[in-house]
Amino acid sequence: MESNIVFSELKPGKLKSVKEGIFKEVQAKIHLRGNNWRPMKYNQHQSMVYMVARLDREYADLVRVFHEIKARDPEFKPGTLFDFGSGTGSVMWAANTVFKNSIWEHFLVDNSVEMHDLAKLLLHGGDPDGKPHFKNVYFRYNMPETLRYQNDLVVSAFSLFELSSKSERLEICEQMWKRTKPGGYMVLMELASKTAHTVMMEARDHILK
Ligand SMILES: C[S@@+](CC[C@H](N)C(=O)[O-])C[C@H]1O[C@@H](n2cnc3c(N)ncnc32)[C@H](O)[C@@H]1O
């Protein structure tokens, strides 16, 4: 596809074919984005690439979502945060940006050692010996088996889609829901695609049934 097209200068027949070409290209990209699932294990390199490519955008999306909660429920002041598939820790950063000086405990679950290492480095301002930006941050590799207490804010951002099966996703959602305190919020987020929308609807229907 040419990149410097001046649409107003195109004859009607040419304009129609250019529009059809753009439409096909967009459809192909949407299809690829929704159907290229493969198991993903984040090693050190992939974690760094993920951070560079997606951290700022995900942080921005999460801040927006938490602001929506705050606008609708100004009294909501989460004390504890639970994040499944925590990766670089973007949920923790975004939640603390919006709910300032409110969260006193953070529970981050991710099965990648390297993602945890990166999240810890960011937490300490890039210096392993530096002071952490937030207090009481606990890193875990698995969803805890026992349920000792519930959390005010329970989140999974861009991680459910990476699980290998519907039953695993629904099991994780159920666990997350059990960990959500009455009056708290459970937030599920995925990148916009038709498949991710299906994943979200499955999770919502399962929890609400
Ligand atoms: C796309 S990343 C999202 C990361 C994070 N929410 C962020 O914004 O940086 C997905 C994360 O889910 C983690 N993950 C995938 N499967 C998991 C599982 N079964 N248990 C725990 N974490 C998992 C990956 O290691 C990865 O860090």
The ligand as an SDF file (V2000), in Angstrom:
LIG
                    3D

 27 29  0  0  0  0  0  0  0  0999 V2000
    1.4790   -9.9060   28.6410 C   0  0  0  0  0  0  0  0  0  0  0  0
    2.2850  -10.0190   30.1660 S   0  0  0  0  0  0  0  0  0  0  0  0
    1.4270   -8.8100   31.1360 C   0  0  0  0  0  0  0  0  0  0  0  0
    2.2570   -8.3430   32.2250 C   0  0  0  0  0  0  0  0  0  0  0  0
    1.7540   -7.2890   33.1830 C   0  0  0  0  0  0  0  0  0  0  0  0
    0.3510   -7.3360   33.5000 N   0  0  0  0  0  0  0  0  0  0  0  0
    2.2330   -5.9530   32.7410 C   0  0  0  0  0  0  0  0  0  0  0  0
    1.4020   -5.1110   32.5030 O   0  0  0  0  0  0  0  0  0  0  0  0
    3.4250   -5.7410   32.6210 O   0  0  0  0  0  0  0  0  0  0  0  0
    1.6350  -11.5330   30.7900 C   0  0  0  0  0  0  0  0  0  0  0  0
    2.2940  -11.9840   32.0640 C   0  0  0  0  0  0  0  0  0  0  0  0
    1.5810  -13.1270   32.5490 O   0  0  0  0  0  0  0  0  0  0  0  0
    2.5240  -14.0320   33.0680 C   0  0  0  0  0  0  0  0  0  0  0  0
    1.9220  -15.3750   33.0620 N   0  0  0  0  0  0  0  0  0  0  0  0
    1.5850  -16.1330   31.9980 C   0  0  0  0  0  0  0  0  0  0  0  0
    1.0620  -17.3140   32.4020 N   0  0  0  0  0  0  0  0  0  0  0  0
    1.0570  -17.2890   33.7610 C   0  0  0  0  0  0  0  0  0  0  0  0
    0.6500  -18.2160   34.7650 C   0  0  0  0  0  0  0  0  0  0  0  0
    0.1190  -19.3980   34.4440 N   0  0  0  0  0  0  0  0  0  0  0  0
    0.7980  -17.8640   36.0530 N   0  0  0  0  0  0  0  0  0  0  0  0
    1.3380  -16.6700   36.3900 C   0  0  0  0  0  0  0  0  0  0  0  0
    1.7550  -15.7490   35.4720 N   0  0  0  0  0  0  0  0  0  0  0  0
    1.6120  -16.0580   34.1780 C   0  0  0  0  0  0  0  0  0  0  0  0
    3.7380  -13.8890   32.1620 C   0  0  0  0  0  0  0  0  0  0  0  0
    4.9310  -14.3420   32.7440 O   0  0  0  0  0  0  0  0  0  0  0  0
    3.7390  -12.3790   31.8910 C   0  0  0  0  0  0  0  0  0  0  0  0
    4.5410  -11.6910   32.8020 O   0  0  0  0  0  0  0  0  0  0  0  0
  1  2  1  0
  2  3  1  0
  2 10  1  0
  3  4  1  0
  4  5  1  0
  5  6  1  0
  5  7  1  0
  7  8  2  0
  7  9  1  0
 10 11  1  0
 11 12  1  0
 11 26  1  0
 12 13  1  0
 13 14  1  0
 13 24  1  0
 14 15  1  0
 14 23  1  0
 15 16  2  0
 16 17  1  0
 17 18  1  0
 17 23  2  0
 18 19  1  0
 18 20  2  0
 20 21  1  0
 21 22  2  0
 22 23  1  0
 24 25  1  0
 24 26  1  0
 26 27  1  0
M  CHG  2   2   1   9  -1
M  END
$$$$
